[in-house]
Amino acid sequence: MGKGEMKKLQPQQIGLLIVTAAMLVLWIIPGGQLATLPLQYLDTHLHETCHAIASLLTAGSVGTIHVYADGSGVTQTYMDHPVIVASAGYVGSSIIGAGIIAVSRSPKGARIAMLGVFGLLMIECMFWLRGDLTGMISGFVYMLAFLVMGIKLDGWTAMIVAQFIGLQQCLTSLQAVFGLVNPRILSYGDNDATILQGITHVPAILWSASWSLFSLIVVVIAFGSAWSASANRRPRSPVVLP
């Protein structure tokens, strides 16, 4: 590459920039969150599923998961390790997003990532998802959508779609946990942070801040990983054999 010649962006890098810019704009503009409500349903389904799985992995049990029309959700769980289970919602969904990005460096990896999300949603829908009709419909629709995408998508399309899903999952989780840091929000109702405050007597804002920091670190690592993978993955030149 000659001096002053700009390095050409790869399609996946362009996709990541567009997704990130779009998400940030929707956070800022009035009413923008309404446009992301369908994605918020996905985040809530995965968030609550992380609570449920963490409970099972720490010798607890799970009753039901409810996802509501406004995008919120609750998990009824009987837990022996509340710090792990309560933290698993935001921490777990951030890890899922980063994991999707990490394995989606090839079309095959992207399909595996989407089928993995399908598996998580299938477990939630079969065993725990109950109650609100909107939550149940959104759960089954997303489950089928990830099954179809995991089977049908290929090439750059599969990679860009998977990277989009992973990055928005990280960003949406980060956005949600930032909301908990607001002291005004912490003073109303129950959320993961206030529940832990009641159990551990550690201020809710400290729990929220720690989850925010973790989510931010995961977002930076995931984005950097995807960007580097895109830069190193270049189309191969055709070879003509005699």
C-alpha positions as CSV (number, residue, x, y, z in Angstrom):
1,M,0.0,0.0,0.0
2,G,1.5,3.3,-1.1
3,K,2.0,6.3,1.1
4,G,-1.2,8.1,1.7
5,E,-3.3,5.3,0.3
6,M,-6.3,4.6,2.6
7,K,-6.9,1.1,3.7
8,K,-10.0,-0.2,2.2
9,L,-12.7,-1.2,4.6
10,Q,-14.1,-4.7,4.5
11,P,-17.9,-5.3,4.2
12,Q,-18.0,-6.6,7.7
13,Q,-16.3,-3.5,9.1
14,I,-18.7,-1.3,7.2
15,G,-21.6,-3.3,8.6
16,L,-20.2,-2.9,12.2
17,L,-19.9,0.9,11.7
18,I,-23.4,1.2,10.4
19,V,-24.9,-0.9,13.2
20,T,-23.1,1.0,15.9
21,A,-24.0,4.4,14.4
22,A,-27.7,3.3,14.1
23,M,-27.9,2.1,17.6
24,L,-26.3,5.2,19.0
25,V,-28.6,7.5,17.0
26,L,-31.7,5.5,18.2
27,W,-30.5,6.0,21.8
28,I,-30.2,9.7,21.4
29,I,-33.3,10.8,19.3
30,P,-36.7,11.2,21.1
31,G,-38.8,8.1,20.6
32,G,-35.9,6.1,19.1
33,Q,-36.2,3.4,21.7
34,L,-39.6,2.5,20.2
35,A,-37.8,1.4,17.0
36,T,-35.5,-0.9,19.0
37,L,-38.4,-2.5,21.0
38,P,-38.3,-5.7,19.0
39,L,-34.6,-6.0,19.7
40,Q,-35.4,-5.3,23.4
41,Y,-37.6,-8.3,23.4
42,L,-34.7,-10.5,22.3
43,D,-32.4,-8.9,24.9
44,T,-35.0,-9.6,27.6
45,H,-35.5,-13.2,26.6
46,L,-31.8,-13.9,26.7
47,H,-31.4,-11.8,29.9
48,E,-34.0,-13.8,31.7
49,T,-32.7,-17.1,30.3
50,C,-29.3,-16.3,31.8
51,H,-30.9,-15.8,35.2
52,A,-32.6,-19.2,34.8
53,I,-29.4,-21.1,33.7
54,A,-27.3,-19.5,36.4
55,S,-29.9,-20.6,39.0
56,L,-29.7,-24.2,37.7
57,L,-25.9,-24.2,37.6
58,T,-25.8,-23.1,41.2
59,A,-28.1,-25.8,42.6
60,G,-31.2,-23.6,42.4
61,S,-34.4,-24.2,40.5
62,V,-36.5,-22.2,38.0
63,G,-40.3,-21.6,38.0
64,T,-41.4,-19.4,35.1
65,I,-40.1,-16.6,32.8
66,H,-42.5,-13.8,31.9
67,V,-41.6,-11.2,29.1
68,Y,-44.1,-8.3,28.9
69,A,-45.3,-6.1,26.1
70,D,-43.2,-3.1,27.3
71,G,-40.0,-5.1,26.9
72,S,-39.5,-5.9,30.6
73,G,-39.3,-9.4,32.1
74,V,-39.1,-11.4,35.3
75,T,-37.8,-14.8,36.2
76,Q,-39.2,-16.8,39.1
77,T,-36.3,-18.7,40.6
78,Y,-35.4,-20.4,43.8
79,M,-31.7,-19.6,44.3
80,D,-29.0,-20.6,46.7
81,H,-26.5,-18.0,45.3
82,P,-28.3,-14.8,44.7
83,V,-25.2,-12.7,43.8
84,I,-24.4,-15.0,40.9
85,V,-28.0,-15.5,39.7
86,A,-29.0,-11.8,40.0
87,S,-25.8,-10.7,38.2
88,A,-26.2,-13.3,35.4
89,G,-28.8,-11.3,33.6
90,Y,-26.7,-8.4,32.4
91,V,-23.4,-10.2,32.6
92,G,-24.7,-13.3,30.8
93,S,-26.4,-11.4,28.0
94,S,-23.2,-9.3,27.4
95,I,-21.2,-12.6,27.2
96,I,-23.7,-14.0,24.7
97,G,-23.3,-11.0,22.5
98,A,-19.5,-11.1,22.7
99,G,-19.6,-14.9,22.1
100,I,-21.7,-14.4,18.9
101,I,-19.2,-11.9,17.6
102,A,-16.2,-14.0,18.5
103,V,-17.3,-17.1,16.6
104,S,-18.9,-15.3,13.6
105,R,-15.6,-14.8,11.8
106,S,-16.7,-17.2,9.1
107,P,-20.0,-18.1,7.5
108,K,-19.9,-21.5,9.3
109,G,-19.2,-19.9,12.6
110,A,-22.0,-17.3,12.1
111,R,-24.5,-20.1,11.4
112,I,-23.3,-22.0,14.5
113,A,-23.7,-18.8,16.6
114,M,-27.3,-18.3,15.4
115,L,-28.2,-21.9,16.0
116,G,-26.8,-21.6,19.5
117,V,-29.1,-18.7,20.2
118,F,-31.9,-20.8,18.7
119,G,-31.0,-23.5,21.2
120,L,-31.2,-21.1,24.2
121,L,-34.5,-19.7,23.1
122,M,-35.9,-23.2,22.5
123,I,-35.0,-24.2,26.1
124,E,-36.6,-21.0,27.4
125,C,-39.8,-21.5,25.3
126,M,-40.2,-25.2,26.1
127,F,-39.5,-25.1,29.9
128,W,-40.0,-21.6,31.4
129,L,-41.7,-19.0,29.1
130,R,-45.3,-18.5,30.3
131,G,-47.8,-15.7,30.9
132,D,-48.0,-12.6,28.7
133,L,-49.1,-13.3,25.1
134,T,-46.7,-10.8,23.6
135,G,-43.8,-12.3,25.4
136,M,-44.7,-15.8,24.3
137,I,-45.2,-14.9,20.7
138,S,-42.0,-12.9,20.5
139,G,-40.1,-15.8,22.1
140,F,-41.4,-18.3,19.6
141,V,-40.9,-15.9,16.6
142,Y,-37.3,-15.3,17.6
143,M,-36.7,-19.0,18.1
144,L,-37.9,-19.8,14.6
145,A,-36.1,-16.9,13.1
146,F,-32.8,-18.0,14.5
147,L,-33.4,-21.5,13.3
148,V,-34.1,-20.3,9.7
149,M,-31.2,-17.9,9.7
150,G,-28.8,-20.6,11.1
151,I,-29.8,-22.9,8.3
152,K,-30.4,-20.6,5.3
153,L,-27.9,-17.7,5.6
154,D,-24.4,-18.1,4.1
155,G,-21.4,-16.0,3.1
156,W,-21.0,-12.4,4.1
157,T,-24.7,-12.2,4.8
158,A,-24.5,-14.7,7.6
159,M,-21.5,-13.0,9.1
160,I,-22.9,-9.5,9.0
161,V,-26.3,-10.6,10.4
162,A,-24.6,-12.5,13.2
163,Q,-22.2,-9.7,14.0
164,F,-25.2,-7.3,14.0
165,I,-27.1,-9.5,16.5
166,G,-24.0,-9.9,18.7
167,L,-23.1,-6.3,18.7
168,Q,-26.6,-5.0,19.3
169,Q,-26.9,-7.6,22.2
170,C,-23.8,-6.1,23.8
171,L,-25.0,-2.5,23.2
172,T,-28.5,-3.1,24.3
173,S,-27.4,-4.8,27.5
174,L,-24.9,-1.9,28.1
175,Q,-27.7,0.6,27.6
176,A,-30.0,-1.2,30.0
177,V,-27.4,-1.5,32.7
178,F,-26.5,2.2,32.3
179,G,-30.2,2.9,33.1
180,L,-29.8,1.2,36.4
181,V,-26.9,3.5,37.4
182,N,-29.4,6.4,37.4
183,P,-30.1,7.0,41.2
184,R,-33.6,8.2,40.3
185,I,-34.4,4.8,38.7
186,L,-32.8,2.9,41.5
187,S,-35.3,4.5,44.0
188,Y,-38.3,3.0,42.3
189,G,-39.5,-0.6,42.2
190,D,-37.4,-3.8,42.1
191,N,-34.6,-4.6,39.7
192,D,-31.6,-6.9,39.9
193,A,-29.5,-4.3,41.6
194,T,-32.1,-3.3,44.3
195,I,-32.7,-7.0,45.0
196,L,-29.0,-7.6,45.7
197,Q,-28.9,-4.4,47.8
198,G,-31.6,-5.9,50.0
199,I,-29.8,-9.2,50.3
200,T,-26.2,-8.0,50.6
201,H,-26.6,-4.4,51.9
202,V,-24.2,-3.3,49.2
203,P,-25.7,-0.2,47.5
204,A,-27.6,-1.0,44.3
205,I,-25.7,1.7,42.4
206,L,-22.4,-0.2,43.1
207,W,-23.8,-3.4,41.7
208,S,-25.1,-1.5,38.6
209,A,-21.8,0.3,38.2
210,S,-19.8,-3.0,38.3
211,W,-22.1,-4.5,35.7
212,S,-21.8,-1.4,33.5
213,L,-18.0,-1.6,33.6
214,F,-18.1,-5.3,32.8
215,S,-20.5,-4.7,29.9
216,L,-18.4,-1.8,28.6
217,I,-15.2,-3.9,28.6
218,V,-17.0,-6.8,26.8
219,V,-18.4,-4.4,24.2
220,V,-14.9,-2.9,23.5
221,I,-13.3,-6.4,23.3
222,A,-16.0,-7.8,21.1
223,F,-15.9,-4.8,18.7
224,G,-12.1,-4.9,18.5
225,S,-12.1,-8.6,17.9
226,A,-14.7,-8.3,15.1
227,W,-12.9,-5.4,13.5
228,S,-9.5,-7.1,13.5
229,A,-11.0,-10.3,12.1
230,S,-12.7,-8.3,9.3
231,A,-9.4,-6.6,8.5
232,N,-7.5,-9.9,8.3
233,R,-10.2,-11.7,6.3
234,R,-9.7,-10.7,2.7
235,P,-11.3,-12.2,-0.5
236,R,-8.9,-14.7,-2.1
237,S,-7.8,-14.1,-5.6
238,P,-8.9,-16.7,-8.2
239,V,-6.3,-19.2,-9.3
240,V,-6.3,-20.3,-12.9
241,L,-4.9,-23.8,-13.3
242,P,-3.6,-25.1,-16.7
